[in-house]
Structures are given as C-alpha cells and as structure tokens.
Amino acid sequence: MNMEQLKEILSYIKYGTDVEITVSSKGHSASGYEEKTITVTLGKRSDYERTR
C-alpha cells in the first residue's frame, strides 16, 4: 500500500476513531522484517494543517 492509498482509506473514517496500523521494518527475524501493530487516534485534517 502506498501513501495515497492509505490517505484514501483514512478519509472515510471519522476523526477521533482509534485505528490499528501494522508497520514492517527491517529486523532480525528469519524473514528479515519485523511487524509491529500500533494504535493511533485519528485527528482532524484542519488540526494538522494548523500545526504546519
């Protein structure tokens, strides 16, 4: 999934909603990658734009 696809999916979810996101990064496992799941709370786009 790329960033544009992620933005499209998240655009349908109301702010304040908790979502789980799984990320993969290089690690020491047999496959060479390790996955970690984190929970984030979505904010309003306008809140993000004000902080930029």
Backbone as XML, in Angstrom:
<?xml version="1.0"?>
<chain id="A" units="angstrom">
  <residue number="1" name="MET">
    <atom name="N" x="0.856" y="-1.170" z="0.000"/>
    <atom name="CA" x="0.000" y="0.000" z="0.000"/>
    <atom name="C" x="0.903" y="1.234" z="0.000"/>
  </residue>
  <residue number="2" name="ASN">
    <atom name="N" x="0.544" y="2.218" z="-0.796"/>
    <atom name="CA" x="1.317" y="3.459" z="-0.788"/>
    <atom name="C" x="0.573" y="4.547" z="-0.004"/>
  </residue>
  <residue number="3" name="MET">
    <atom name="N" x="1.204" y="5.687" z="0.147"/>
    <atom name="CA" x="0.645" y="6.761" z="0.978"/>
    <atom name="C" x="-0.692" y="7.266" z="0.435"/>
  </residue>
  <residue number="4" name="GLU">
    <atom name="N" x="-0.835" y="7.376" z="-0.873"/>
    <atom name="CA" x="-2.090" y="7.860" z="-1.449"/>
    <atom name="C" x="-3.235" y="6.888" z="-1.159"/>
  </residue>
  <residue number="5" name="GLN">
    <atom name="N" x="-2.962" y="5.598" z="-1.226"/>
    <atom name="CA" x="-3.982" y="4.602" z="-0.915"/>
    <atom name="C" x="-4.383" y="4.682" z="0.554"/>
  </residue>
  <residue number="6" name="LEU">
    <atom name="N" x="-3.398" y="4.860" z="1.426"/>
    <atom name="CA" x="-3.674" y="4.981" z="2.856"/>
    <atom name="C" x="-4.530" y="6.216" z="3.141"/>
  </residue>
  <residue number="7" name="LYS">
    <atom name="N" x="-4.192" y="7.347" z="2.518"/>
    <atom name="CA" x="-4.978" y="8.571" z="2.702"/>
    <atom name="C" x="-6.421" y="8.368" z="2.251"/>
  </residue>
  <residue number="8" name="GLU">
    <atom name="N" x="-6.600" y="7.677" z="1.132"/>
    <atom name="CA" x="-7.947" y="7.428" z="0.612"/>
    <atom name="C" x="-8.766" y="6.604" z="1.606"/>
  </residue>
  <residue number="9" name="ILE">
    <atom name="N" x="-8.186" y="5.559" z="2.140"/>
    <atom name="CA" x="-8.889" y="4.718" z="3.112"/>
    <atom name="C" x="-9.229" y="5.515" z="4.363"/>
  </residue>
  <residue number="10" name="LEU">
    <atom name="N" x="-8.266" y="6.262" z="4.877"/>
    <atom name="CA" x="-8.482" y="7.006" z="6.117"/>
    <atom name="C" x="-9.467" y="8.155" z="5.954"/>
  </residue>
  <residue number="11" name="SER">
    <atom name="N" x="-9.651" y="8.626" z="4.730"/>
    <atom name="CA" x="-10.573" y="9.750" z="4.507"/>
    <atom name="C" x="-12.027" y="9.376" z="4.805"/>
  </residue>
  <residue number="12" name="TYR">
    <atom name="N" x="-12.328" y="8.093" z="4.859"/>
    <atom name="CA" x="-13.691" y="7.630" z="5.130"/>
    <atom name="C" x="-13.938" y="7.347" z="6.612"/>
  </residue>
  <residue number="13" name="ILE">
    <atom name="N" x="-12.919" y="7.506" z="7.443"/>
    <atom name="CA" x="-13.043" y="7.194" z="8.865"/>
    <atom name="C" x="-13.110" y="8.497" z="9.654"/>
  </residue>
  <residue number="14" name="LYS">
    <atom name="N" x="-14.050" y="8.599" z="10.568"/>
    <atom name="CA" x="-14.271" y="9.819" z="11.342"/>
    <atom name="C" x="-13.107" y="10.098" z="12.289"/>
  </residue>
  <residue number="15" name="TYR">
    <atom name="N" x="-12.761" y="11.389" z="12.430"/>
    <atom name="CA" x="-11.709" y="11.760" z="13.376"/>
    <atom name="C" x="-12.133" y="11.360" z="14.786"/>
  </residue>
  <residue number="16" name="GLY">
    <atom name="N" x="-11.148" y="11.080" z="15.610"/>
    <atom name="CA" x="-11.410" y="10.611" z="16.962"/>
    <atom name="C" x="-11.481" y="9.089" z="17.060"/>
  </residue>
  <residue number="17" name="THR">
    <atom name="N" x="-11.489" y="8.424" z="15.906"/>
    <atom name="CA" x="-11.551" y="6.967" z="15.870"/>
    <atom name="C" x="-10.160" y="6.382" z="16.096"/>
  </residue>
  <residue number="18" name="ASP">
    <atom name="N" x="-10.076" y="5.346" z="16.929"/>
    <atom name="CA" x="-8.820" y="4.621" z="17.105"/>
    <atom name="C" x="-8.702" y="3.583" z="16.001"/>
  </residue>
  <residue number="19" name="VAL">
    <atom name="N" x="-7.549" y="3.534" z="15.348"/>
    <atom name="CA" x="-7.294" y="2.532" z="14.313"/>
    <atom name="C" x="-5.980" y="1.836" z="14.614"/>
  </residue>
  <residue number="20" name="GLU">
    <atom name="N" x="-5.894" y="0.573" z="14.223"/>
    <atom name="CA" x="-4.656" y="-0.176" z="14.363"/>
    <atom name="C" x="-3.930" y="-0.167" z="13.031"/>
  </residue>
  <residue number="21" name="ILE">
    <atom name="N" x="-2.641" y="0.114" z="13.084"/>
    <atom name="CA" x="-1.811" y="0.133" z="11.890"/>
    <atom name="C" x="-0.657" y="-0.827" z="12.126"/>
  </residue>
  <residue number="22" name="THR">
    <atom name="N" x="-0.406" y="-1.696" z="11.154"/>
    <atom name="CA" x="0.717" y="-2.619" z="11.243"/>
    <atom name="C" x="1.813" y="-2.120" z="10.316"/>
  </residue>
  <residue number="23" name="VAL">
    <atom name="N" x="3.002" y="-1.956" z="10.866"/>
    <atom name="CA" x="4.148" y="-1.486" z="10.091"/>
    <atom name="C" x="5.210" y="-2.581" z="10.071"/>
  </residue>
  <residue number="24" name="SER">
    <atom name="N" x="5.943" y="-2.647" z="8.975"/>
    <atom name="CA" x="7.042" y="-3.597" z="8.836"/>
    <atom name="C" x="8.339" y="-2.828" z="8.745"/>
  </residue>
  <residue number="25" name="SER">
    <atom name="N" x="9.346" y="-3.341" z="9.417"/>
    <atom name="CA" x="10.658" y="-2.707" z="9.343"/>
    <atom name="C" x="11.731" y="-3.791" z="9.332"/>
  </residue>
  <residue number="26" name="LYS">
    <atom name="N" x="12.899" y="-3.426" z="8.865"/>
    <atom name="CA" x="13.996" y="-4.389" z="8.854"/>
    <atom name="C" x="14.283" y="-4.807" z="10.283"/>
  </residue>
  <residue number="27" name="GLY">
    <atom name="N" x="14.494" y="-6.093" z="10.454"/>
    <atom name="CA" x="14.741" y="-6.600" z="11.793"/>
    <atom name="C" x="15.643" y="-7.811" z="11.756"/>
  </residue>
  <residue number="28" name="HIS">
    <atom name="N" x="15.587" y="-8.548" z="12.822"/>
    <atom name="CA" x="16.470" y="-9.703" z="12.967"/>
    <atom name="C" x="15.733" y="-11.030" z="12.858"/>
  </residue>
  <residue number="29" name="SER">
    <atom name="N" x="14.497" y="-11.002" z="12.374"/>
    <atom name="CA" x="13.739" y="-12.243" z="12.239"/>
    <atom name="C" x="14.228" y="-13.017" z="11.018"/>
  </residue>
  <residue number="30" name="ALA">
    <atom name="N" x="13.759" y="-14.244" z="10.882"/>
    <atom name="CA" x="14.178" y="-15.102" z="9.774"/>
    <atom name="C" x="13.831" y="-14.494" z="8.418"/>
  </residue>
  <residue number="31" name="SER">
    <atom name="N" x="12.722" y="-13.781" z="8.343"/>
    <atom name="CA" x="12.314" y="-13.183" z="7.065"/>
    <atom name="C" x="13.054" y="-11.886" z="6.763"/>
  </residue>
  <residue number="32" name="GLY">
    <atom name="N" x="13.726" y="-11.345" z="7.778"/>
    <atom name="CA" x="14.427" y="-10.082" z="7.592"/>
    <atom name="C" x="13.596" y="-8.873" z="7.972"/>
  </residue>
  <residue number="33" name="TYR">
    <atom name="N" x="12.311" y="-9.087" z="8.235"/>
    <atom name="CA" x="11.423" y="-7.993" z="8.607"/>
    <atom name="C" x="10.680" y="-8.332" z="9.890"/>
  </residue>
  <residue number="34" name="GLU">
    <atom name="N" x="10.361" y="-7.317" z="10.629"/>
    <atom name="CA" x="9.565" y="-7.475" z="11.837"/>
    <atom name="C" x="8.339" y="-6.591" z="11.715"/>
  </residue>
  <residue number="35" name="GLU">
    <atom name="N" x="7.212" y="-7.108" z="12.151"/>
    <atom name="CA" x="5.972" y="-6.328" z="12.128"/>
    <atom name="C" x="5.627" y="-5.874" z="13.531"/>
  </residue>
  <residue number="36" name="LYS">
    <atom name="N" x="5.080" y="-4.669" z="13.603"/>
    <atom name="CA" x="4.627" y="-4.116" z="14.866"/>
    <atom name="C" x="3.285" y="-3.445" z="14.609"/>
  </residue>
  <residue number="37" name="THR">
    <atom name="N" x="2.320" y="-3.707" z="15.486"/>
    <atom name="CA" x="0.999" y="-3.090" z="15.365"/>
    <atom name="C" x="0.870" y="-2.000" z="16.412"/>
  </residue>
  <residue number="38" name="ILE">
    <atom name="N" x="0.476" y="-0.813" z="15.955"/>
    <atom name="CA" x="0.292" y="0.319" z="16.853"/>
    <atom name="C" x="-1.141" y="0.831" z="16.719"/>
  </residue>
  <residue number="39" name="THR">
    <atom name="N" x="-1.639" y="1.440" z="17.774"/>
    <atom name="CA" x="-2.965" y="2.045" z="17.746"/>
    <atom name="C" x="-2.801" y="3.559" z="17.747"/>
  </residue>
  <residue number="40" name="VAL">
    <atom name="N" x="-3.465" y="4.208" z="16.815"/>
    <atom name="CA" x="-3.420" y="5.670" z="16.735"/>
    <atom name="C" x="-4.843" y="6.211" z="16.717"/>
  </residue>
  <residue number="41" name="THR">
    <atom name="N" x="-5.013" y="7.429" z="17.210"/>
    <atom name="CA" x="-6.301" y="8.110" z="17.164"/>
    <atom name="C" x="-6.249" y="9.143" z="16.049"/>
  </residue>
  <residue number="42" name="LEU">
    <atom name="N" x="-7.193" y="9.048" z="15.133"/>
    <atom name="CA" x="-7.216" y="9.965" z="14.002"/>
    <atom name="C" x="-7.649" y="11.352" z="14.449"/>
  </residue>
  <residue number="43" name="GLY">
    <atom name="N" x="-6.964" y="12.352" z="13.941"/>
    <atom name="CA" x="-7.312" y="13.733" z="14.241"/>
    <atom name="C" x="-7.983" y="14.382" z="13.042"/>
  </residue>
  <residue number="44" name="LYS">
    <atom name="N" x="-8.371" y="15.632" z="13.213"/>
    <atom name="CA" x="-8.966" y="16.403" z="12.119"/>
    <atom name="C" x="-7.860" y="16.895" z="11.205"/>
  </residue>
  <residue number="45" name="ARG">
    <atom name="N" x="-8.132" y="16.901" z="9.926"/>
    <atom name="CA" x="-7.162" y="17.407" z="8.959"/>
    <atom name="C" x="-6.832" y="18.875" z="9.256"/>
  </residue>
  <residue number="46" name="SER">
    <atom name="N" x="-7.856" y="19.656" z="9.647"/>
    <atom name="CA" x="-7.643" y="21.080" z="9.932"/>
    <atom name="C" x="-6.696" y="21.261" z="11.114"/>
  </residue>
  <residue number="47" name="ASP">
    <atom name="N" x="-6.718" y="20.360" z="12.093"/>
    <atom name="CA" x="-5.790" y="20.432" z="13.232"/>
    <atom name="C" x="-4.356" y="20.232" z="12.738"/>
  </residue>
  <residue number="48" name="TYR">
    <atom name="N" x="-4.160" y="19.294" z="11.816"/>
    <atom name="CA" x="-2.831" y="19.031" z="11.268"/>
    <atom name="C" x="-2.328" y="20.230" z="10.477"/>
  </residue>
  <residue number="49" name="GLU">
    <atom name="N" x="-3.189" y="20.798" z="9.666"/>
    <atom name="CA" x="-2.784" y="21.925" z="8.816"/>
    <atom name="C" x="-2.410" y="23.154" z="9.636"/>
  </residue>
  <residue number="50" name="ARG">
    <atom name="N" x="-3.038" y="23.347" z="10.799"/>
    <atom name="CA" x="-2.701" y="24.484" z="11.660"/>
    <atom name="C" x="-1.328" y="24.346" z="12.290"/>
  </residue>
  <residue number="51" name="THR">
    <atom name="N" x="-0.852" y="23.103" z="12.462"/>
    <atom name="CA" x="0.434" y="22.893" z="13.133"/>
    <atom name="C" x="1.604" y="22.946" z="12.165"/>
  </residue>
  <residue number="52" name="ARG">
    <atom name="N" x="1.329" y="23.037" z="10.893"/>
    <atom name="CA" x="2.412" y="23.023" z="9.882"/>
    <atom name="C" x="3.038" y="24.364" z="9.730"/>
  </residue>
</chain>
